[in-house]
Amino acid sequence: MFSLTVRDHMMIAHSFRGEVFGPAQQVHGATYLVDVTFERPELDADNLVVDIGLASAVLKEVLGEFNMQNLDALDSVQGQNTTTEFMAKVVFDRMAAAIGAGRLGTSAKGIGSLKVTLSESHIAWASFHGEL
C-alpha cells in the first residue's frame, strides 16, 4: 500500500457538555495539527498517490471552515461535543467528499482509503481511518 500525507493546522475554541469533561465544559481553545494520509494499492500513471499541491489546497480549504472559529457557534457542528475524535471524522468526511467530487484531480480516483489525525499536543491525538 502506498501513502502520502499532507499536514496543516487549525486553531479553534469550543466547550463540551457532560460531567465527564470536567473543566473542559468551559470554553477553551485548541490548536490542532492535522495530518491527512491518502492510501492506494498502486501508484497512478505518473507514479503519484495524489497531487500533493491539490491535496494541500483542499485540506486548507476544509480547515478554513473551522480555523479561528468557536465551534459552539457553527451550524455545521451545532449540538455536538466537538471532541478531537469527532472533528477527525468531520475532516475525513469533507476530504472524502472532495475526492468524490474530483477536486483532488484524476490521480485521486485510485485512493482506496483515507486517514485523518488531529494532534492536540505531542502526547495526545485522535484519528479516523476508513475506506472510500
Backbone as ProteinMPNN parsed JSONL, in Angstrom:
{"seq_chain_A": "MFSLTVRDHMMIAHSFRGEVFGPAQQVHGATYLVDVTFERPELDADNLVVDIGLASAVLKEVLGEFNMQNLDALDSVQGQNTTTEFMAKVVFDRMAAAIGAGRLGTSAKGIGSLKVTLSESHIAWASFHGEL", "coords_chain_A": {"N_chain_A": [[0.846, -1.176, 0.0], [0.597, 2.169, -0.885], [1.211, 5.439, 0.422], [0.489, 8.895, 1.045], [0.985, 11.816, 2.862], [-0.417, 14.887, 3.875], [-0.102, 17.979, 5.662], [-1.52, 20.345, 7.917], [-2.848, 22.97, 9.974], [-5.218, 23.968, 12.541], [-6.804, 26.441, 14.513], [-8.982, 26.515, 17.183], [-11.915, 27.276, 19.186], [-13.952, 25.922, 21.761], [-16.479, 24.223, 23.72], [-17.516, 21.634, 25.993], [-20.281, 19.417, 26.69], [-21.298, 17.725, 29.559], [-20.492, 15.934, 32.485], [-18.249, 14.29, 32.422], [-16.3, 15.683, 31.112], [-15.229, 17.545, 32.821], [-13.329, 20.418, 33.668], [-13.208, 21.172, 30.993], [-15.703, 21.729, 30.179], [-16.072, 24.38, 30.129], [-15.561, 27.173, 27.932], [-12.776, 26.795, 25.889], [-9.564, 26.744, 24.23], [-7.98, 25.184, 21.374], [-5.23, 24.082, 19.458], [-4.922, 22.36, 16.657], [-2.831, 20.073, 15.039], [-3.067, 18.853, 11.877], [-3.132, 15.938, 10.072], [-3.501, 14.384, 6.988], [-3.761, 11.363, 5.468], [-3.454, 9.724, 2.463], [-4.246, 6.724, 0.853], [-3.39, 4.074, -1.351], [-3.391, 1.118, -3.402], [-1.813, 0.921, -5.711], [0.384, 3.045, -7.575], [-0.48, 5.946, -9.589], [-0.488, 6.62, -13.183], [1.507, 8.508, -13.337], [3.119, 7.893, -11.284], [2.158, 8.722, -8.781], [0.48, 9.059, -5.607], [-1.446, 10.935, -4.943], [-2.037, 14.253, -6.119], [0.042, 16.368, -4.526], [-0.041, 19.123, -4.198], [-2.728, 19.829, -4.805], [-3.988, 18.299, -2.833], [-3.032, 19.517, -0.501], [-4.075, 22.118, -0.81], [-6.854, 21.662, -0.811], [-7.16, 20.572, 1.752], [-6.463, 22.815, 3.311], [-8.579, 24.494, 2.631], [-10.779, 23.006, 3.63], [-10.185, 23.034, 6.387], [-10.4, 25.728, 6.776], [-13.055, 26.323, 7.254], [-13.311, 25.93, 9.962], [-11.111, 27.036, 11.247], [-9.9, 29.407, 13.547], [-12.384, 29.773, 14.695], [-15.203, 29.648, 16.949], [-16.328, 26.649, 17.694], [-18.69, 26.016, 18.941], [-20.506, 27.812, 17.979], [-20.947, 27.256, 15.325], [-23.106, 26.252, 12.754], [-22.746, 23.863, 11.342], [-21.714, 21.952, 13.079], [-23.272, 22.137, 15.229], [-24.638, 21.467, 18.429], [-23.112, 19.233, 18.961], [-20.599, 17.463, 20.812], [-17.623, 18.582, 20.213], [-15.25, 16.897, 20.118], [-11.809, 15.835, 19.802], [-11.758, 13.402, 18.471], [-14.286, 13.383, 17.21], [-14.008, 15.62, 15.505], [-11.957, 14.726, 13.85], [-13.327, 12.882, 12.288], [-15.163, 14.582, 11.031], [-13.448, 16.165, 9.418], [-12.409, 14.087, 7.855], [-14.775, 13.271, 6.467], [-15.289, 15.553, 4.911], [-12.968, 15.723, 3.347], [-13.152, 13.276, 1.997], [-15.489, 13.756, 0.529], [-14.565, 15.782, -1.152], [-12.693, 14.359, -2.651], [-14.426, 12.558, -3.94], [-15.841, 14.387, -5.481], [-14.007, 15.054, -7.361], [-12.13, 17.02, -6.873], [-9.498, 16.714, -6.148], [-8.118, 15.981, -8.336], [-7.361, 13.701, -11.109], [-5.677, 11.619, -10.298], [-6.531, 11.035, -7.757], [-8.642, 9.341, -7.993], [-7.885, 6.717, -7.633], [-7.533, 6.368, -4.943], [-7.9, 4.415, -2.119], [-8.311, 4.44, 0.611], [-8.438, 6.611, 3.477], [-6.921, 8.525, 6.023], [-7.355, 10.536, 8.81], [-5.753, 12.508, 11.135], [-5.839, 14.278, 14.114], [-3.833, 16.142, 16.099], [-3.567, 17.102, 19.371], [-1.499, 17.72, 21.0], [1.968, 16.914, 21.613], [1.647, 14.584, 22.952], [-0.932, 13.622, 22.751], [-3.458, 12.544, 20.545], [-5.957, 11.954, 17.994], [-7.61, 9.837, 15.614], [-9.362, 9.196, 12.514], [-10.005, 6.594, 10.37], [-10.719, 5.249, 7.245], [-12.214, 3.364, 4.537], [-12.718, 4.395, 1.135]], "CA_chain_A": [[0.0, 0.0, 0.0], [1.304, 3.441, -0.936], [0.518, 6.516, 1.125], [1.028, 10.246, 1.012], [0.365, 12.602, 3.923], [-0.267, 16.335, 3.89], [-0.289, 18.485, 7.023], [-1.859, 21.746, 8.139], [-3.287, 23.14, 11.36], [-6.331, 24.883, 12.768], [-6.964, 26.926, 15.878], [-10.418, 26.584, 17.438], [-12.423, 27.366, 20.554], [-15.154, 25.115, 21.938], [-16.75, 23.722, 25.069], [-18.169, 20.32, 25.971], [-21.384, 19.155, 27.612], [-21.194, 16.45, 30.263], [-19.583, 15.93, 33.636], [-17.028, 13.563, 32.095], [-15.322, 16.62, 30.562], [-14.66, 18.376, 33.886], [-13.149, 21.835, 33.357], [-13.36, 21.429, 29.556], [-17.075, 22.174, 29.927], [-15.947, 25.82, 29.884], [-14.953, 27.486, 26.639], [-11.317, 26.715, 25.877], [-9.022, 26.698, 22.881], [-7.09, 24.093, 20.967], [-4.571, 24.184, 18.165], [-4.756, 21.007, 16.138], [-2.011, 19.721, 13.897], [-3.946, 17.961, 11.126], [-2.489, 15.118, 9.048], [-4.403, 13.583, 6.156], [-2.998, 10.355, 4.739], [-4.161, 9.11, 1.336], [-3.671, 5.401, 0.611], [-3.839, 3.351, -2.551], [-2.553, -0.066, -3.612], [-0.909, 1.131, -6.843], [0.563, 4.426, -7.992], [-1.123, 6.255, -10.862], [0.399, 6.583, -14.352], [2.612, 9.435, -13.086], [3.757, 7.419, -10.045], [1.646, 9.513, -7.668], [-0.686, 8.651, -4.814], [-2.364, 12.042, -5.205], [-1.326, 15.513, -6.342], [0.296, 16.927, -3.202], [-0.484, 20.517, -4.195], [-4.189, 19.842, -4.694], [-4.353, 17.758, -1.519], [-2.744, 20.565, 0.486], [-5.011, 23.225, -1.007], [-8.187, 21.248, -0.362], [-7.125, 20.477, 3.211], [-6.506, 24.188, 3.841], [-9.952, 24.969, 2.45], [-11.632, 22.286, 4.587], [-9.905, 23.544, 7.725], [-10.815, 27.125, 6.814], [-14.402, 26.399, 7.838], [-13.217, 25.822, 11.418], [-9.96, 27.762, 11.777], [-10.165, 30.672, 14.235], [-13.811, 29.83, 14.982], [-15.745, 28.966, 18.117], [-17.127, 25.567, 17.125], [-20.012, 26.039, 19.571], [-21.364, 28.736, 17.239], [-21.055, 26.852, 13.921], [-24.267, 25.416, 12.456], [-22.366, 22.556, 10.791], [-21.409, 21.017, 14.173], [-24.119, 22.568, 16.34], [-25.211, 20.432, 19.288], [-22.188, 18.108, 19.107], [-19.356, 17.624, 21.559], [-16.622, 18.611, 19.139], [-14.022, 16.283, 20.608], [-10.784, 15.598, 18.792], [-12.208, 12.238, 17.696], [-15.405, 13.824, 16.37], [-13.513, 16.52, 14.47], [-11.208, 13.918, 12.879], [-14.327, 12.317, 11.361], [-15.695, 15.702, 10.239], [-12.451, 16.474, 8.388], [-12.414, 12.92, 6.966], [-15.951, 13.332, 5.596], [-15.142, 16.641, 3.948], [-11.92, 15.344, 2.398], [-13.712, 12.207, 1.165], [-16.421, 14.387, -0.405], [-13.745, 16.492, -2.136], [-12.161, 13.329, -3.549], [-15.557, 12.093, -4.746], [-16.232, 15.444, -6.416], [-12.932, 15.237, -8.329], [-11.381, 18.239, -6.56], [-8.086, 16.397, -5.947], [-7.562, 15.556, -9.608], [-7.618, 12.347, -11.593], [-4.928, 10.614, -9.541], [-7.264, 10.718, -6.529], [-9.647, 8.297, -8.264], [-7.373, 5.426, -7.183], [-7.369, 6.322, -3.489], [-8.769, 3.406, -1.53], [-8.637, 4.773, 1.994], [-8.018, 7.917, 3.956], [-6.78, 8.602, 7.48], [-7.225, 11.906, 9.305], [-5.282, 12.549, 12.516], [-5.754, 15.583, 14.755], [-2.958, 16.097, 17.272], [-3.76, 18.206, 20.314], [-0.185, 18.006, 21.553], [2.925, 15.86, 21.285], [1.326, 13.371, 23.713], [-2.336, 13.218, 22.6], [-4.037, 12.733, 19.22], [-7.042, 11.04, 17.636], [-7.7, 9.628, 14.173], [-10.426, 8.427, 11.892], [-9.439, 5.917, 9.201], [-11.766, 4.487, 6.583], [-12.156, 3.129, 3.088], [-13.547, 5.286, 0.321]], "C_chain_A": [[0.888, 1.235, 0.0], [0.514, 4.475, -0.148], [1.244, 7.829, 0.925], [0.266, 11.035, 2.074], [0.638, 14.078, 3.699], [-0.659, 16.824, 5.281], [-0.647, 19.968, 6.989], [-2.252, 21.875, 9.607], [-4.523, 24.025, 11.398], [-6.396, 25.221, 14.25], [-8.456, 27.132, 16.111], [-10.673, 26.891, 18.909], [-13.663, 26.485, 20.602], [-15.336, 24.797, 23.418], [-17.484, 22.401, 24.92], [-19.301, 20.266, 26.978], [-21.175, 17.789, 28.246], [-20.139, 16.497, 31.343], [-18.25, 15.25, 33.334], [-15.919, 14.507, 31.613], [-14.736, 17.573, 31.596], [-14.528, 19.821, 33.47], [-13.288, 22.167, 31.867], [-14.81, 21.745, 29.186], [-17.107, 23.69, 29.691], [-15.303, 26.037, 28.516], [-13.426, 27.486, 26.787], [-10.848, 26.593, 24.434], [-8.176, 25.473, 22.636], [-6.467, 24.469, 19.625], [-4.273, 22.764, 17.719], [-3.769, 20.988, 14.985], [-2.816, 18.653, 13.162], [-3.153, 17.266, 10.025], [-3.561, 14.331, 8.302], [-3.537, 12.663, 5.307], [-3.905, 9.694, 3.709], [-3.471, 7.79, 1.039], [-4.262, 4.772, -0.651], [-2.888, 2.191, -2.813], [-1.522, 0.099, -4.72], [-0.78, 2.618, -7.115], [-0.154, 4.674, -9.309], [-0.084, 6.245, -11.987], [1.607, 7.509, -14.201], [3.393, 9.079, -11.824], [3.415, 8.278, -8.829], [0.582, 8.756, -6.892], [-1.792, 9.654, -5.082], [-1.506, 13.281, -5.429], [-1.184, 16.23, -5.002], [-0.171, 18.389, -3.106], [-1.987, 20.636, -4.05], [-4.636, 19.345, -3.326], [-4.142, 18.81, -0.432], [-3.736, 21.706, 0.396], [-6.41, 22.87, -0.507], [-8.224, 21.111, 1.158], [-7.208, 21.868, 3.833], [-7.923, 24.753, 3.735], [-10.909, 24.311, 3.453], [-11.434, 22.851, 5.99], [-10.334, 24.993, 7.88], [-12.207, 27.325, 7.385], [-14.34, 26.502, 9.352], [-12.128, 26.706, 12.028], [-10.373, 29.121, 12.339], [-11.656, 30.875, 14.533], [-14.104, 29.209, 16.347], [-16.69, 27.898, 17.572], [-18.531, 25.518, 17.717], [-21.003, 26.882, 18.77], [-21.573, 28.336, 15.777], [-22.236, 25.913, 13.711], [-23.873, 24.004, 12.042], [-22.034, 21.516, 11.864], [-22.24, 21.339, 15.421], [-24.672, 21.373, 17.11], [-24.309, 19.231, 19.51], [-21.088, 18.457, 20.106], [-18.243, 17.481, 20.533], [-15.262, 18.139, 19.66], [-13.026, 16.12, 19.463], [-11.202, 14.446, 17.881], [-13.308, 12.626, 16.71], [-14.898, 14.686, 15.217], [-12.649, 15.789, 13.448], [-12.165, 13.331, 11.845], [-14.93, 13.41, 10.488], [-14.726, 16.042, 9.108], [-12.379, 15.328, 7.375], [-13.57, 13.025, 5.969], [-15.821, 14.412, 4.536], [-14.051, 16.339, 2.918], [-12.419, 14.244, 1.459], [-14.675, 12.782, 0.13], [-15.664, 15.127, -1.499], [-13.138, 15.509, -3.139], [-13.257, 12.856, -4.49], [-15.992, 13.098, -5.799], [-15.14, 15.739, -7.446], [-12.041, 16.434, -8.058], [-9.897, 17.987, -6.303], [-7.456, 15.815, -7.204], [-7.811, 14.096, -9.937], [-6.865, 11.285, -10.812], [-5.669, 10.178, -8.282], [-8.315, 9.631, -6.738], [-9.197, 6.934, -7.753], [-7.209, 5.309, -5.675], [-8.395, 5.357, -2.894], [-9.166, 3.707, -0.103], [-7.953, 6.082, 2.38], [-7.904, 7.837, 5.468], [-6.556, 10.059, 7.856], [-6.846, 11.833, 10.776], [-5.222, 13.996, 12.974], [-4.931, 15.419, 16.016], [-3.204, 17.335, 18.115], [-2.431, 18.654, 20.898], [0.746, 16.879, 21.122], [2.63, 14.561, 22.038], [-0.121, 12.912, 23.56], [-2.839, 13.547, 21.207], [-5.127, 11.703, 19.001], [-7.123, 10.972, 16.122], [-9.012, 9.01, 13.787], [-9.844, 7.903, 10.588], [-10.549, 5.117, 8.554], [-11.504, 4.314, 5.105], [-13.063, 4.121, 2.378], [-14.362, 4.488, -0.658]], "O_chain_A": [[1.824, 1.335, 0.794], [-0.711, 4.394, -0.061], [2.448, 7.868, 0.669], [-0.956, 10.932, 2.172], [1.757, 14.479, 3.38], [-1.436, 16.181, 5.986], [-0.153, 20.732, 6.161], [-2.004, 20.962, 10.395], [-4.84, 24.73, 10.44], [-6.086, 24.401, 15.114], [-9.12, 27.83, 15.346], [-9.784, 26.783, 19.753], [-14.349, 26.321, 19.594], [-14.466, 25.067, 24.245], [-18.009, 22.087, 23.852], [-19.29, 20.972, 27.986], [-20.906, 16.81, 27.55], [-19.043, 17.025, 31.149], [-17.23, 15.599, 33.929], [-14.737, 14.17, 31.695], [-13.827, 18.338, 31.273], [-15.487, 20.411, 32.973], [-13.468, 23.333, 31.516], [-15.114, 21.999, 28.02], [-18.064, 24.212, 29.119], [-14.585, 25.172, 28.015], [-12.874, 28.104, 27.697], [-11.65, 26.364, 23.528], [-7.717, 24.812, 23.568], [-7.105, 25.092, 18.777], [-3.47, 22.06, 18.331], [-3.864, 21.797, 14.062], [-3.205, 17.652, 13.763], [-2.575, 17.918, 9.156], [-4.418, 13.694, 8.914], [-2.695, 13.117, 4.532], [-4.974, 9.177, 4.034], [-2.243, 7.735, 0.977], [-5.443, 4.919, -0.963], [-1.705, 2.272, -2.482], [-0.461, -0.523, -4.67], [-1.73, 3.373, -6.91], [-0.412, 3.738, -10.065], [1.074, 5.896, -11.758], [2.622, 7.313, -14.869], [4.222, 9.858, -11.353], [4.258, 8.529, -7.968], [-0.128, 7.917, -7.446], [-2.921, 9.286, -5.405], [-0.365, 13.338, -4.969], [-2.179, 16.65, -4.413], [-0.638, 18.829, -2.055], [-2.475, 21.447, -3.263], [-5.557, 19.902, -2.729], [-4.981, 18.97, 0.454], [-4.193, 22.212, 1.421], [-7.07, 23.681, 0.142], [-9.211, 21.492, 1.788], [-7.956, 22.07, 4.79], [-8.402, 25.415, 4.656], [-11.746, 24.986, 4.052], [-12.405, 23.116, 6.699], [-10.603, 25.443, 8.993], [-12.506, 28.382, 7.939], [-15.223, 27.099, 9.967], [-12.217, 27.081, 13.197], [-11.096, 29.882, 11.695], [-12.13, 32.008, 14.613], [-13.356, 28.361, 16.834], [-17.75, 28.228, 17.04], [-19.46, 25.034, 17.072], [-22.213, 26.681, 18.877], [-22.307, 29.015, 15.059], [-22.361, 24.9, 14.4], [-24.584, 23.047, 12.352], [-22.07, 20.318, 11.586], [-21.942, 20.87, 16.519], [-25.117, 20.39, 16.516], [-24.712, 18.288, 20.191], [-20.696, 19.618, 20.224], [-17.964, 16.383, 20.051], [-14.274, 18.873, 19.643], [-13.384, 16.256, 18.293], [-11.021, 14.51, 16.665], [-13.271, 12.253, 15.538], [-15.315, 14.498, 14.074], [-12.61, 16.192, 12.285], [-11.846, 13.29, 10.657], [-15.184, 13.176, 9.306], [-15.145, 16.191, 7.961], [-12.298, 15.571, 6.171], [-13.365, 12.883, 4.763], [-16.203, 14.203, 3.384], [-14.202, 16.668, 1.741], [-12.14, 14.277, 0.261], [-14.679, 12.345, -1.021], [-16.079, 15.104, -2.658], [-13.077, 15.795, -4.335], [-13.045, 12.763, -5.699], [-16.453, 12.722, -6.876], [-15.33, 16.59, -8.314], [-11.267, 16.831, -8.93], [-9.113, 18.935, -6.245], [-6.379, 15.221, -7.143], [-8.395, 13.353, -9.147], [-7.353, 10.163, -10.671], [-5.456, 9.069, -7.793], [-8.822, 9.063, -5.771], [-10.035, 6.078, -7.468], [-6.791, 4.263, -5.178], [-9.596, 5.473, -3.138], [-10.229, 3.286, 0.353], [-7.041, 6.57, 1.712], [-8.698, 7.16, 6.121], [-5.686, 10.732, 7.302], [-7.525, 11.182, 11.571], [-4.626, 14.842, 12.306], [-5.291, 14.645, 16.903], [-3.068, 18.464, 17.645], [-2.256, 19.821, 21.247], [0.355, 15.997, 20.357], [3.284, 13.546, 21.796], [-0.513, 11.917, 24.17], [-2.682, 14.67, 20.729], [-5.216, 10.708, 19.721], [-6.757, 11.92, 15.426], [-9.693, 8.385, 14.6], [-9.267, 8.655, 9.803], [-11.256, 4.378, 9.239], [-10.69, 5.017, 4.505], [-14.039, 4.617, 2.941], [-15.127, 5.059, -1.435]]}, "name": "protein", "num_of_chains": 1, "seq": "MFSLTVRDHMMIAHSFRGEVFGPAQQVHGATYLVDVTFERPELDADNLVVDIGLASAVLKEVLGEFNMQNLDALDSVQGQNTTTEFMAKVVFDRMAAAIGAGRLGTSAKGIGSLKVTLSESHIAWASFHGEL"}
